[in-house]
Amino acid sequence: MSKVTTSFRIGSKVKVVLDSVRDRIPSALSLQLKSDPRGTLLGFKMTDGTGVGVILQLSDGSKCWFFENEIARA
């Protein structure tokens, strides 16, 4: 089994790169991220077997997952 590596760690403070997600998220989430794109990394999620998704807790307490290339260090 291959090992997936990431430069992010659980507990990291990150921000969502709005230009990367604008096309695939609901408008309510888009508005929230425009207000505050920062979150805390809670965990990881396998996406399609070749990538890693990250689960973030956003400033309003909600949880959402993003592809790793859609986030950056805060």
C-alpha positions in Angstrom: 0.0 0.0 0.0 1.4 3.4 -0.9 1.8 6.1 1.7 0.3 9.5 1.0 2.3 12.5 2.3 1.1 16.0 3.0 2.7 19.1 4.3 -0.2 19.9 6.6 -0.8 18.5 10.1 -3.9 18.1 12.2 -4.4 21.3 14.2 -2.8 23.5 11.5 -4.4 26.8 10.9 -5.1 27.1 7.1 -7.2 29.2 4.7 -9.3 28.1 1.8 -8.1 29.5 -1.6 -11.4 30.9 -2.9 -10.4 30.9 -6.6 -9.8 27.1 -6.3 -13.2 26.2 -4.9 -15.6 28.8 -6.3 -16.9 26.5 -9.0 -17.8 23.5 -6.8 -19.2 24.8 -3.6 -22.7 26.0 -2.6 -23.3 29.8 -2.6 -23.9 29.9 1.2 -20.4 28.3 1.8 -18.9 30.7 -0.8 -20.3 33.7 1.1 -19.0 32.3 4.4 -15.5 31.8 3.0 -15.5 35.3 1.5 -16.2 36.5 5.0 -13.6 34.4 6.7 -11.6 31.7 4.7 -9.7 30.4 7.7 -10.1 27.1 9.5 -8.5 24.4 11.5 -7.5 21.1 10.0 -9.3 18.3 11.8 -8.4 15.3 9.7 -7.8 13.8 6.3 -10.1 12.1 3.8 -9.1 9.8 0.9 -10.5 11.3 -2.3 -10.1 9.1 -5.4 -7.2 6.8 -4.3 -4.6 9.2 -5.6 -5.2 12.3 -3.5 -5.9 13.5 0.0 -8.7 15.7 1.1 -8.7 17.7 4.3 -11.5 18.2 6.8 -11.6 21.7 8.1 -13.6 23.3 11.0 -14.5 26.7 9.8 -14.9 29.8 12.0 -18.7 29.2 12.4 -18.0 25.7 13.7 -19.1 23.9 10.6 -17.0 21.2 9.1 -16.3 20.8 5.4 -13.7 19.0 3.3 -11.5 20.4 0.6 -8.8 19.0 -1.7 -5.3 19.7 -0.3 -4.5 22.0 -3.3 -7.4 24.2 -2.3 -5.9 25.3 1.0 -2.9 27.3 2.1 -1.2 28.1 5.4 -3.0 30.9 7.2 
